[in-house]
Amino acid sequence: MKALIYAATHKHRAREEECLIKSIKGSLELVKTQYTRDPFDDFDVAHFLNFPDLSKIKDLKRDHIPVVMSALYCENERESMLAEPRKEKRKLKDNARKCLNEADLVLVPSEISKTFLEKEGVLSKIKVFPAPVKLARFKMSEKKQSELVKRYFRKRKEQPYVLCIGDYLNKKDMDNFLEVTELAPFVKFYFLGANYSLILAGKYIKLTPDNVVLSTLVDDDTYRATLMKAKMLLVLNDFKADATNVHEAMAANTQVVAYLKNMKGDCYLKDGVNCYAKKGINELVDTIDLLVKGKLKKTTERAYKEAQEYSLEKTGKRLLNIYRNLLKEKQL
């Protein structure tokens, strides 16, 4: 068995997309499955990660090569988004719909993503397949975590903070973030965002209270340290409930809190079980307050156990079975 692992080339590779590529490759290596990134090589199955090339997919289908597509795993960064935010809704990009409808199987991170694609006109078979997590990435000494966070954010004194990851161009994200931070002056907030610019940052700095630090996305070491040192990871809306960084927070033993005002369909984030998910801003702020004061039991232990189910080795075995089943179907 040999798989083509193919990802579209961007001018700047999005962090989440790069992480997805590495984790898929790593999961296949652990189950001793060969892979290539060369579409002109010999292989049995083609697996496209995120936004693919429609002409390449059609060429492979003509050669009767099974095509798998991973969709909606990297929606935090505009370069790799398959869906565009439009006020309170989001729409699947036209080219993405065409590509997904050519696939033999579409993998998505959650039931929310599956429901969304079905409503957006994707007719291919869709399977929920949570993104793999390299648990070893989140083994870092407290000393190194502190050093990296202090060095990057230039903070001499450690204090509890809530981490949020998003996109400065996503107005919905930013509006939700501003509302939460204004109501929660008792804790620091760090926002790491894609599409950071001095103009945008300047605009939001004028709107954010003193308890907010705005930053661009950071290198992987600093990102991991910042996530592990955070008191909580804040998920800003239901579109981000299945983002890669949520699984990473679970693997890092970082408490997840989420604002899921418009949640529709089944979500793996369960309030009081593996996170605290609220449909109201005031309720969310009260929850953050109780967690900062240590008056609310953390859900990190259950969340970490769930993250273990998405380990590279377990994911590799599931992925190999998916490839084999698709090959069998093609041969019938």
Secondary structure by P-SEA (a helix, b strand, c coil): cbbbbbbbbcccccaaaaaaaaaaaaaaaaabbbbbccccccccbbbbcccccaaaaaaaaaaccbbbbbcccccccccccccccccccccccaaaaaaaaaccbbbbccaaaaaaaaaaccccbbbbbccccccccccccaaaaaaaaaaaacccbbbbbbbbbbbcccaaaaaaaaaaaaacccbbbbbbbccccaaaaaaaaaaccccbbbbccccaaaaaaaaaaccbbbbccccccccaaaaaaaaacbbbbbbcccccccccccccccbbbbccaaaaaaaaaaaaacccccaaaaaaaaaaaacaaaaaaaaaaaaaaaaaaaac
